[in-house]
Amino acid sequence: MRALVLEHPGPLATGEPLRLLEVPDPEPGPGELLLRVGACAVCRTDLQLVEGDLAAHRLPTIPGHQVVGRVEALGDDVTGWAVGERAAVGWLGGTCGTCPACRGGRENLCAAARFTAWDRDGGFAERVVVDADVALRVPPGFDDLAAAPLLCGGVIGYRSLLVSGIRPGGRLGLYGFGASALLAIQVALHWGCEVHVATRAPRERARALALGAASVGGYDDPPPAPLDAAVTFAPAGSVVLAALRALDRGGTVAINAIHLDGIPAFAYGDLWWERGLRSVANYTRDDARAFLALAAAIPVRTETEVLPLRRGMEAMRRLSGGTLDGTAVLVP
């Protein structure tokens, strides 16, 4: 099969870390599904892995962790799935199922968790093997192209809203307005929240207003009124501090990032009055199922640019340069 393979991470400006290669077809083991990939959305985490900002767990590896496809074969001991059914997988590639975190409904914190494209090959390929236990059913209202961006940016954005503690009708700040925020704002508005967006890009501000944001501005521009909660999407610690300073008393900033460049020193007064900072680590299967059901009910709309698999490096460069309109989706 063809796949985009990462052998040596490095800057996009000085090389081509991803190579389109012919590799052996994967075979499903016990408890696994073999999917023929229909679409795989590109995520900023893929970019961080390719450039080396996120240290690789294994090399070579195939990136891509927002995968929608059809079941082509079943491994031994698989129940509940049939050949020909549509299935999807996101960042969560598997958990131990027995540790206190897993037993306590917090499998996103499992120390033995495995992650798609980080610990096992992902979906920038014609086929991919996934654990049947973490495979997801996609609501029929979404085709493959529309569903793929929901599987990481959508689910993680949804969990970030939960972690932030925002309540229906509350005043919410979104800092950064890329693919994940485009989905999160639709959920927040469905909950009746007043949403204020901070981003550097004029076209992102215009898009936020078109979607229903109450106000837009730059990262250091204070919102019209203190925020009940905020979610940061930009991988910059300075943005986290800007969101913290915009909070009302008792508010929380949820940091939606797997990689952050560090948080600068700040005055304790910015944290005083029981303001809080929370990281968002992965998601649970319950998160994914709840979000996909909610996305179908709203319904959430995704904005995509479709590219053939062979143009994966172009997708990476455009994501890095901020020139994508929505989410890049690769199709074999």
Short mmCIF file of the C-alpha atoms (twelve columns), coordinates in Angstrom:
data_MODEL
# 
_entry.id   MODEL 
# 
loop_
_atom_site.group_PDB 
_atom_site.id 
_atom_site.type_symbol 
_atom_site.label_atom_id 
_atom_site.label_alt_id 
_atom_site.label_comp_id 
_atom_site.label_asym_id 
_atom_site.label_seq_id 
_atom_site.Cartn_x 
_atom_site.Cartn_y 
_atom_site.Cartn_z 
_atom_site.pdbx_PDB_model_num 
ATOM 1   C CA . MET A 1   0.000   0.000   0.000  1 
ATOM 2   C CA . ARG A 2   0.994   3.672   -0.269 1 
ATOM 3   C CA . ALA A 3   1.674   5.640   2.884  1 
ATOM 4   C CA . LEU A 4   3.269   8.903   3.985  1 
ATOM 5   C CA . VAL A 5   6.117   7.747   6.184  1 
ATOM 6   C CA . LEU A 6   8.025   9.810   8.742  1 
ATOM 7   C CA . GLU A 7   11.566  8.493   9.113  1 
ATOM 8   C CA . HIS A 8   13.458  11.545  10.363 1 
ATOM 9   C CA . PRO A 9   11.533  14.483  11.868 1 
ATOM 10  C CA . GLY A 10  12.768  17.923  10.933 1 
ATOM 11  C CA . PRO A 11  11.793  21.479  9.981  1 
ATOM 12  C CA . LEU A 12  9.595   21.819  6.915  1 
ATOM 13  C CA . ALA A 13  11.630  24.847  5.858  1 
ATOM 14  C CA . THR A 14  14.745  22.753  5.252  1 
ATOM 15  C CA . GLY A 15  13.461  19.407  4.078  1 
ATOM 16  C CA . GLU A 16  10.679  16.929  3.320  1 
ATOM 17  C CA . PRO A 17  10.247  14.828  6.466  1 
ATOM 18  C CA . LEU A 18  7.309   12.886  4.982  1 
ATOM 19  C CA . ARG A 19  7.921   10.531  2.070  1 
ATOM 20  C CA . LEU A 20  5.287   8.745   -0.007 1 
ATOM 21  C CA . LEU A 21  6.377   5.100   0.006  1 
ATOM 22  C CA . GLU A 22  5.119   1.642   -0.830 1 
ATOM 23  C CA . VAL A 23  4.945   -0.330  2.421  1 
ATOM 24  C CA . PRO A 24  3.554   -3.776  3.283  1 
ATOM 25  C CA . ASP A 25  -0.180  -3.979  3.909  1 
ATOM 26  C CA . PRO A 26  -0.881  -4.223  7.653  1 
ATOM 27  C CA . GLU A 27  -2.617  -7.275  9.091  1 
ATOM 28  C CA . PRO A 28  -5.083  -7.103  11.998 1 
ATOM 29  C CA . GLY A 29  -4.096  -8.964  15.143 1 
ATOM 30  C CA . PRO A 30  -6.409  -10.220 17.885 1 
ATOM 31  C CA . GLY A 31  -8.930  -7.557  18.860 1 
ATOM 32  C CA . GLU A 32  -8.077  -5.343  15.885 1 
ATOM 33  C CA . LEU A 33  -9.798  -4.023  12.756 1 
ATOM 34  C CA . LEU A 34  -8.201  -3.439  9.374  1 
ATOM 35  C CA . LEU A 35  -9.663  -0.299  7.809  1 
ATOM 36  C CA . ARG A 36  -9.440  0.821   4.219  1 
ATOM 37  C CA . VAL A 37  -8.964  4.542   4.705  1 
ATOM 38  C CA . GLY A 38  -11.535 6.843   3.156  1 
ATOM 39  C CA . ALA A 39  -10.260 10.098  4.635  1 
ATOM 40  C CA . CYS A 40  -7.736  11.271  7.212  1 
ATOM 41  C CA . ALA A 41  -7.780  14.842  8.520  1 
ATOM 42  C CA . VAL A 42  -4.545  16.676  9.281  1 
ATOM 43  C CA . CYS A 43  -4.026  17.973  12.824 1 
ATOM 44  C CA . ARG A 44  -1.496  20.389  14.334 1 
ATOM 45  C CA . THR A 45  -0.222  17.487  16.442 1 
ATOM 46  C CA . ASP A 46  0.759   15.761  13.185 1 
ATOM 47  C CA . LEU A 47  2.746   18.873  12.279 1 
ATOM 48  C CA . GLN A 48  4.449   18.910  15.688 1 
ATOM 49  C CA . LEU A 49  5.360   15.239  15.293 1 
ATOM 50  C CA . VAL A 50  6.700   15.721  11.761 1 
ATOM 51  C CA . GLU A 51  8.848   18.710  12.752 1 
ATOM 52  C CA . GLY A 52  10.090  17.114  15.966 1 
ATOM 53  C CA . ASP A 53  8.438   19.516  18.436 1 
ATOM 54  C CA . LEU A 54  6.651   16.436  19.751 1 
ATOM 55  C CA . ALA A 55  9.252   13.719  20.314 1 
ATOM 56  C CA . ALA A 56  8.504   10.560  18.324 1 
ATOM 57  C CA . HIS A 57  7.766   7.374   20.268 1 
ATOM 58  C CA . ARG A 58  8.760   5.214   17.304 1 
ATOM 59  C CA . LEU A 59  10.392  5.681   13.916 1 
ATOM 60  C CA . PRO A 60  9.616   5.168   11.156 1 
ATOM 61  C CA . THR A 61  5.939   5.900   11.697 1 
ATOM 62  C CA . ILE A 62  2.888   6.847   9.664  1 
ATOM 63  C CA . PRO A 63  1.174   10.007  11.010 1 
ATOM 64  C CA . GLY A 64  -2.528  10.773  10.881 1 
ATOM 65  C CA . HIS A 65  -4.985  10.294  13.743 1 
ATOM 66  C CA . GLN A 66  -8.367  11.464  12.423 1 
ATOM 67  C CA . VAL A 67  -9.235  8.446   10.325 1 
ATOM 68  C CA . VAL A 68  -12.499 7.328   8.730  1 
ATOM 69  C CA . GLY A 69  -12.718 4.148   6.706  1 
ATOM 70  C CA . ARG A 70  -14.445 0.858   6.043  1 
ATOM 71  C CA . VAL A 71  -13.741 -2.377  7.880  1 
ATOM 72  C CA . GLU A 72  -11.859 -4.640  5.491  1 
ATOM 73  C CA . ALA A 73  -10.900 -7.461  7.868  1 
ATOM 74  C CA . LEU A 74  -11.419 -8.518  11.491 1 
ATOM 75  C CA . GLY A 75  -8.795  -9.877  13.833 1 
ATOM 76  C CA . ASP A 76  -9.527  -12.782 16.153 1 
ATOM 77  C CA . ASP A 77  -11.863 -12.149 19.098 1 
ATOM 78  C CA . VAL A 78  -13.477 -9.046  17.559 1 
ATOM 79  C CA . THR A 79  -17.173 -8.659  18.281 1 
ATOM 80  C CA . GLY A 80  -19.621 -5.909  17.407 1 
ATOM 81  C CA . TRP A 81  -18.066 -5.064  14.041 1 
ATOM 82  C CA . ALA A 82  -18.583 -6.496  10.557 1 
ATOM 83  C CA . VAL A 83  -16.678 -6.266  7.294  1 
ATOM 84  C CA . GLY A 84  -17.971 -3.339  5.226  1 
ATOM 85  C CA . GLU A 85  -19.077 -1.202  8.178  1 
ATOM 86  C CA . ARG A 86  -17.801 2.338   8.505  1 
ATOM 87  C CA . ALA A 87  -15.465 2.912   11.440 1 
ATOM 88  C CA . ALA A 88  -13.275 5.717   12.692 1 
ATOM 89  C CA . VAL A 89  -10.413 6.247   15.109 1 
ATOM 90  C CA . GLY A 90  -8.896  9.327   16.700 1 
ATOM 91  C CA . TRP A 91  -5.874  10.094  18.870 1 
ATOM 92  C CA . LEU A 92  -6.739  7.493   21.523 1 
ATOM 93  C CA . GLY A 93  -5.396  4.227   20.160 1 
ATOM 94  C CA . GLY A 94  -5.824  1.984   23.193 1 
ATOM 95  C CA . THR A 95  -5.679  1.784   26.987 1 
ATOM 96  C CA . CYS A 96  -4.830  -0.896  29.547 1 
ATOM 97  C CA . GLY A 97  -8.383  -0.979  30.931 1 
ATOM 98  C CA . THR A 98  -7.240  -2.089  34.387 1 
ATOM 99  C CA . CYS A 99  -5.403  0.816   36.048 1 
ATOM 100 C CA . PRO A 100 -7.129  3.152   38.545 1 
ATOM 101 C CA . ALA A 101 -7.508  5.837   35.844 1 
ATOM 102 C CA . CYS A 102 -9.233  3.434   33.452 1 
ATOM 103 C CA . ARG A 103 -11.448 1.954   36.163 1 
ATOM 104 C CA . GLY A 104 -12.340 5.433   37.397 1 
ATOM 105 C CA . GLY A 105 -13.585 6.739   34.035 1 
ATOM 106 C CA . ARG A 106 -10.397 8.707   33.327 1 
ATOM 107 C CA . GLU A 107 -8.805  6.485   30.690 1 
ATOM 108 C CA . ASN A 108 -7.360  9.618   29.061 1 
ATOM 109 C CA . LEU A 109 -4.838  9.572   31.952 1 
ATOM 110 C CA . CYS A 110 -3.874  5.882   31.561 1 
ATOM 111 C CA . ALA A 111 -0.083  5.606   31.858 1 
ATOM 112 C CA . ALA A 112 -0.095  2.685   29.420 1 
ATOM 113 C CA . ALA A 113 -2.324  4.358   26.823 1 
ATOM 114 C CA . ARG A 114 -1.340  4.064   23.170 1 
ATOM 115 C CA . PHE A 115 -1.939  6.840   20.682 1 
ATOM 116 C CA . THR A 116 -2.658  6.668   16.970 1 
ATOM 117 C CA . ALA A 117 0.320   7.836   14.874 1 
ATOM 118 C CA . TRP A 118 2.493   8.192   17.991 1 
ATOM 119 C CA . ASP A 119 2.630   4.625   19.321 1 
ATOM 120 C CA . ARG A 120 1.205   2.860   16.271 1 
ATOM 121 C CA . ASP A 121 0.855   3.714   12.595 1 
ATOM 122 C CA . GLY A 122 -1.821  6.214   11.655 1 
ATOM 123 C CA . GLY A 123 -4.044  6.991   8.719  1 
ATOM 124 C CA . PHE A 124 -1.852  8.840   6.196  1 
ATOM 125 C CA . ALA A 125 -2.088  5.605   4.226  1 
ATOM 126 C CA . GLU A 126 -4.408  3.420   2.215  1 
ATOM 127 C CA . ARG A 127 -5.013  1.051   5.147  1 
ATOM 128 C CA . VAL A 128 -4.632  1.195   8.915  1 
ATOM 129 C CA . VAL A 129 -5.029  -1.247  11.804 1 
ATOM 130 C CA . VAL A 130 -6.899  -0.031  14.898 1 
ATOM 131 C CA . ASP A 131 -8.042  -1.543  18.195 1 
ATOM 132 C CA . ALA A 132 -11.685 -2.536  17.856 1 
ATOM 133 C CA . ASP A 133 -12.323 -1.371  21.433 1 
ATOM 134 C CA . VAL A 134 -11.514 2.270   20.606 1 
ATOM 135 C CA . ALA A 135 -12.987 2.337   17.105 1 
ATOM 136 C CA . LEU A 136 -15.877 4.784   16.803 1 
ATOM 137 C CA . ARG A 137 -19.131 4.748   14.898 1 
ATOM 138 C CA . VAL A 138 -19.684 7.863   12.821 1 
ATOM 139 C CA . PRO A 139 -23.204 9.342   12.706 1 
ATOM 140 C CA . PRO A 140 -24.752 8.751   9.268  1 
ATOM 141 C CA . GLY A 141 -25.276 12.483  8.711  1 
ATOM 142 C CA . PHE A 142 -21.535 12.966  8.138  1 
ATOM 143 C CA . ASP A 143 -19.715 11.668  5.083  1 
ATOM 144 C CA . ASP A 144 -16.053 10.632  5.462  1 
ATOM 145 C CA . LEU A 145 -14.690 14.066  4.575  1 
ATOM 146 C CA . ALA A 146 -16.935 15.908  7.026  1 
ATOM 147 C CA . ALA A 147 -16.444 13.348  9.798  1 
ATOM 148 C CA . ALA A 148 -12.641 13.206  9.811  1 
ATOM 149 C CA . PRO A 149 -12.028 16.668  11.398 1 
ATOM 150 C CA . LEU A 150 -14.404 15.788  14.242 1 
ATOM 151 C CA . LEU A 151 -12.174 12.982  15.501 1 
ATOM 152 C CA . CYS A 152 -9.465  15.031  17.196 1 
ATOM 153 C CA . GLY A 153 -10.017 18.773  16.908 1 
ATOM 154 C CA . GLY A 154 -13.710 18.277  17.549 1 
ATOM 155 C CA . VAL A 155 -13.439 15.790  20.411 1 
ATOM 156 C CA . ILE A 156 -10.528 17.580  22.119 1 
ATOM 157 C CA . GLY A 157 -12.304 20.928  21.700 1 
ATOM 158 C CA . TYR A 158 -15.390 19.423  23.335 1 
ATOM 159 C CA . ARG A 159 -13.359 18.041  26.248 1 
ATOM 160 C CA . SER A 160 -11.646 21.435  26.615 1 
ATOM 161 C CA . LEU A 161 -15.039 23.077  27.041 1 
ATOM 162 C CA . LEU A 162 -15.894 20.547  29.739 1 
ATOM 163 C CA . VAL A 163 -12.567 21.062  31.524 1 
ATOM 164 C CA . SER A 164 -12.988 24.851  31.409 1 
ATOM 165 C CA . GLY A 165 -16.187 24.508  33.413 1 
ATOM 166 C CA . ILE A 166 -18.167 26.759  31.088 1 
ATOM 167 C CA . ARG A 167 -21.892 26.520  31.697 1 
ATOM 168 C CA . PRO A 168 -24.771 27.151  29.307 1 
ATOM 169 C CA . GLY A 169 -25.208 30.887  28.910 1 
ATOM 170 C CA . GLY A 170 -21.736 31.669  30.281 1 
ATOM 171 C CA . ARG A 171 -19.168 34.079  28.875 1 
ATOM 172 C CA . LEU A 172 -16.430 32.115  27.081 1 
ATOM 173 C CA . GLY A 173 -13.138 33.138  25.498 1 
ATOM 174 C CA . LEU A 174 -11.508 31.177  22.659 1 
ATOM 175 C CA . TYR A 175 -7.832  32.067  22.164 1 
ATOM 176 C CA . GLY A 176 -6.710  31.004  18.719 1 
ATOM 177 C CA . PHE A 177 -9.220  30.159  16.015 1 
ATOM 178 C CA . GLY A 178 -7.992  27.224  13.991 1 
ATOM 179 C CA . ALA A 179 -9.737  23.970  13.111 1 
ATOM 180 C CA . SER A 180 -10.510 22.892  16.690 1 
ATOM 181 C CA . ALA A 181 -11.905 26.279  17.721 1 
ATOM 182 C CA . LEU A 182 -14.109 26.333  14.609 1 
ATOM 183 C CA . LEU A 183 -15.859 23.266  16.006 1 
ATOM 184 C CA . ALA A 184 -15.802 24.293  19.678 1 
ATOM 185 C CA . ILE A 185 -17.547 27.612  18.977 1 
ATOM 186 C CA . GLN A 186 -20.459 25.755  17.400 1 
ATOM 187 C CA . VAL A 187 -20.913 23.672  20.551 1 
ATOM 188 C CA . ALA A 188 -20.603 26.726  22.833 1 
ATOM 189 C CA . LEU A 189 -23.143 28.703  20.826 1 
ATOM 190 C CA . HIS A 190 -25.496 25.713  20.888 1 
ATOM 191 C CA . TRP A 191 -25.216 25.887  24.691 1 
ATOM 192 C CA . GLY A 192 -26.210 29.546  24.578 1 
ATOM 193 C CA . CYS A 193 -22.771 30.873  25.543 1 
ATOM 194 C CA . GLU A 194 -21.554 34.375  24.768 1 
ATOM 195 C CA . VAL A 195 -18.304 33.708  22.904 1 
ATOM 196 C CA . HIS A 196 -15.374 36.129  22.545 1 
ATOM 197 C CA . VAL A 197 -12.565 35.162  20.156 1 
ATOM 198 C CA . ALA A 198 -8.943  36.315  20.291 1 
ATOM 199 C CA . THR A 199 -6.699  35.672  17.299 1 
ATOM 200 C CA . ARG A 200 -4.043  37.477  15.294 1 
ATOM 201 C CA . ALA A 201 -5.398  36.699  11.839 1 
ATOM 202 C CA . PRO A 202 -7.962  39.148  10.377 1 
ATOM 203 C CA . ARG A 203 -9.615  36.425  8.294  1 
ATOM 204 C CA . GLU A 204 -10.054 34.258  11.401 1 
ATOM 205 C CA . ARG A 205 -11.694 37.183  13.186 1 
ATOM 206 C CA . ALA A 206 -14.081 37.611  10.270 1 
ATOM 207 C CA . ARG A 207 -14.889 33.900  10.293 1 
ATOM 208 C CA . ALA A 208 -15.546 33.983  14.052 1 
ATOM 209 C CA . LEU A 209 -17.983 36.872  13.668 1 
ATOM 210 C CA . ALA A 210 -19.726 35.082  10.824 1 
ATOM 211 C CA . LEU A 211 -20.192 32.040  13.041 1 
ATOM 212 C CA . GLY A 212 -21.728 34.103  15.839 1 
ATOM 213 C CA . ALA A 213 -18.914 35.345  18.098 1 
ATOM 214 C CA . ALA A 214 -19.985 38.299  20.251 1 
ATOM 215 C CA . SER A 215 -16.612 40.021  19.794 1 
ATOM 216 C CA . VAL A 216 -13.170 39.473  18.290 1 
ATOM 217 C CA . GLY A 217 -9.756  40.951  18.959 1 
ATOM 218 C CA . GLY A 218 -6.065  40.246  19.386 1 
ATOM 219 C CA . TYR A 219 -4.571  38.090  22.113 1 
ATOM 220 C CA . ASP A 220 -3.797  41.054  24.366 1 
ATOM 221 C CA . ASP A 221 -7.092  42.851  23.786 1 
ATOM 222 C CA . PRO A 222 -9.321  42.502  26.862 1 
ATOM 223 C CA . PRO A 223 -12.830 41.179  26.150 1 
ATOM 224 C CA . PRO A 224 -15.771 43.527  26.750 1 
ATOM 225 C CA . ALA A 225 -16.383 41.890  30.141 1 
ATOM 226 C CA . PRO A 226 -14.487 39.359  32.311 1 
ATOM 227 C CA . LEU A 227 -14.792 35.775  31.128 1 
ATOM 228 C CA . ASP A 228 -16.309 32.874  33.044 1 
ATOM 229 C CA . ALA A 229 -13.954 30.471  31.250 1 
ATOM 230 C CA . ALA A 230 -11.488 30.350  28.376 1 
ATOM 231 C CA . VAL A 231 -9.881  27.766  26.121 1 
ATOM 232 C CA . THR A 232 -6.493  28.387  24.518 1 
ATOM 233 C CA . PHE A 233 -5.656  26.663  21.233 1 
ATOM 234 C CA . ALA A 234 -2.392  28.430  20.315 1 
ATOM 235 C CA . PRO A 235 0.732   26.506  21.473 1 
ATOM 236 C CA . ALA A 236 2.155   29.658  23.122 1 
ATOM 237 C CA . GLY A 237 2.428   30.290  26.837 1 
ATOM 238 C CA . SER A 238 1.985   34.020  26.356 1 
ATOM 239 C CA . VAL A 239 -1.527  33.342  25.036 1 
ATOM 240 C CA . VAL A 240 -2.331  31.316  28.151 1 
ATOM 241 C CA . LEU A 241 -1.423  34.332  30.288 1 
ATOM 242 C CA . ALA A 242 -3.558  36.634  28.142 1 
ATOM 243 C CA . ALA A 243 -6.531  34.328  28.686 1 
ATOM 244 C CA . LEU A 244 -5.838  34.104  32.422 1 
ATOM 245 C CA . ARG A 245 -5.840  37.895  32.755 1 
ATOM 246 C CA . ALA A 246 -9.201  38.061  30.975 1 
ATOM 247 C CA . LEU A 247 -10.932 35.779  33.496 1 
ATOM 248 C CA . ASP A 248 -13.461 36.787  36.080 1 
ATOM 249 C CA . ARG A 249 -12.973 35.574  39.654 1 
ATOM 250 C CA . GLY A 250 -13.214 31.786  39.900 1 
ATOM 251 C CA . GLY A 251 -12.779 31.278  36.159 1 
ATOM 252 C CA . THR A 252 -10.642 28.591  34.515 1 
ATOM 253 C CA . VAL A 253 -8.376  28.525  31.464 1 
ATOM 254 C CA . ALA A 254 -8.290  25.127  29.737 1 
ATOM 255 C CA . ILE A 255 -5.106  24.689  27.691 1 
ATOM 256 C CA . ASN A 256 -5.880  22.721  24.535 1 
ATOM 257 C CA . ALA A 257 -2.341  21.763  23.530 1 
ATOM 258 C CA . ILE A 258 -0.146  18.687  23.664 1 
ATOM 259 C CA . HIS A 259 2.930   20.903  23.149 1 
ATOM 260 C CA . LEU A 260 3.456   24.384  24.615 1 
ATOM 261 C CA . ASP A 261 6.505   26.615  24.314 1 
ATOM 262 C CA . GLY A 262 6.468   27.376  28.054 1 
ATOM 263 C CA . ILE A 263 4.528   29.759  30.274 1 
ATOM 264 C CA . PRO A 264 6.386   32.983  31.167 1 
ATOM 265 C CA . ALA A 265 6.612   34.114  34.793 1 
ATOM 266 C CA . PHE A 266 3.539   36.045  35.860 1 
ATOM 267 C CA . ALA A 267 2.280   37.950  38.875 1 
ATOM 268 C CA . TYR A 268 0.350   35.992  41.461 1 
ATOM 269 C CA . GLY A 269 -2.388  38.604  41.190 1 
ATOM 270 C CA . ASP A 270 -3.270  37.168  37.771 1 
ATOM 271 C CA . LEU A 271 -4.103  33.842  39.435 1 
ATOM 272 C CA . TRP A 272 -5.601  35.230  42.652 1 
ATOM 273 C CA . TRP A 273 -9.347  34.971  43.369 1 
ATOM 274 C CA . GLU A 274 -9.365  31.233  42.674 1 
ATOM 275 C CA . ARG A 275 -8.701  31.505  38.979 1 
ATOM 276 C CA . GLY A 276 -7.365  28.254  37.586 1 
ATOM 277 C CA . LEU A 277 -5.195  26.749  34.843 1 
ATOM 278 C CA . ARG A 278 -6.011  23.251  33.569 1 
ATOM 279 C CA . SER A 279 -4.290  21.210  30.904 1 
ATOM 280 C CA . VAL A 280 -6.376  19.027  28.595 1 
ATOM 281 C CA . ALA A 281 -4.845  15.589  28.097 1 
ATOM 282 C CA . ASN A 282 -6.295  13.376  25.384 1 
ATOM 283 C CA . TYR A 283 -9.936  12.256  25.675 1 
ATOM 284 C CA . THR A 284 -12.018 9.268   26.707 1 
ATOM 285 C CA . ARG A 285 -14.188 7.094   24.523 1 
ATOM 286 C CA . ASP A 286 -17.193 8.509   26.360 1 
ATOM 287 C CA . ASP A 287 -16.053 12.013  25.337 1 
ATOM 288 C CA . ALA A 288 -15.816 10.939  21.707 1 
ATOM 289 C CA . ARG A 289 -19.197 9.231   21.659 1 
ATOM 290 C CA . ALA A 290 -20.928 12.126  23.416 1 
ATOM 291 C CA . PHE A 291 -19.376 14.687  21.083 1 
ATOM 292 C CA . LEU A 292 -20.219 12.773  17.903 1 
ATOM 293 C CA . ALA A 293 -23.838 12.446  19.039 1 
ATOM 294 C CA . LEU A 294 -23.968 16.165  19.899 1 
ATOM 295 C CA . ALA A 295 -22.287 17.104  16.613 1 
ATOM 296 C CA . ALA A 296 -24.997 15.226  14.737 1 
ATOM 297 C CA . ALA A 297 -27.766 16.850  16.771 1 
ATOM 298 C CA . ILE A 298 -26.556 20.470  16.359 1 
ATOM 299 C CA . PRO A 299 -25.422 19.702  13.559 1 
ATOM 300 C CA . VAL A 300 -21.776 20.801  13.613 1 
ATOM 301 C CA . ARG A 301 -20.423 21.853  10.234 1 
ATOM 302 C CA . THR A 302 -16.811 21.217  9.256  1 
ATOM 303 C CA . GLU A 303 -14.799 23.267  6.760  1 
ATOM 304 C CA . THR A 304 -12.337 21.187  4.777  1 
ATOM 305 C CA . GLU A 305 -9.801  21.349  1.993  1 
ATOM 306 C CA . VAL A 306 -9.433  17.969  0.329  1 
ATOM 307 C CA . LEU A 307 -6.024  16.908  -0.947 1 
ATOM 308 C CA . PRO A 308 -4.755  13.596  -2.342 1 
ATOM 309 C CA . LEU A 309 -2.417  11.633  -0.087 1 
ATOM 310 C CA . ARG A 310 0.595   12.447  -2.272 1 
ATOM 311 C CA . ARG A 311 0.200   16.144  -1.375 1 
ATOM 312 C CA . GLY A 312 0.585   15.552  2.338  1 
ATOM 313 C CA . MET A 313 3.683   17.755  2.598  1 
ATOM 314 C CA . GLU A 314 1.752   20.600  0.994  1 
ATOM 315 C CA . ALA A 315 -0.966  20.183  3.614  1 
ATOM 316 C CA . MET A 316 1.664   20.330  6.358  1 
ATOM 317 C CA . ARG A 317 3.251   23.482  4.965  1 
ATOM 318 C CA . ARG A 318 -0.078  25.230  4.569  1 
ATOM 319 C CA . LEU A 319 -1.089  24.268  8.102  1 
ATOM 320 C CA . SER A 320 2.215   25.656  9.383  1 
ATOM 321 C CA . GLY A 321 1.769   28.857  7.391  1 
ATOM 322 C CA . GLY A 322 -1.863  29.363  8.384  1 
ATOM 323 C CA . THR A 323 -3.138  29.364  4.806  1 
ATOM 324 C CA . LEU A 324 -5.720  26.578  5.093  1 
ATOM 325 C CA . ASP A 325 -9.419  27.382  4.968  1 
ATOM 326 C CA . GLY A 326 -10.575 24.889  7.560  1 
ATOM 327 C CA . THR A 327 -9.026  21.459  7.977  1 
ATOM 328 C CA . ALA A 328 -6.914  19.668  5.382  1 
ATOM 329 C CA . VAL A 329 -8.239  16.180  4.682  1 
ATOM 330 C CA . LEU A 330 -6.072  13.643  2.855  1 
ATOM 331 C CA . VAL A 331 -7.688  10.973  0.693  1 
ATOM 332 C CA . PRO A 332 -5.814  7.930   -0.686 1 
# 
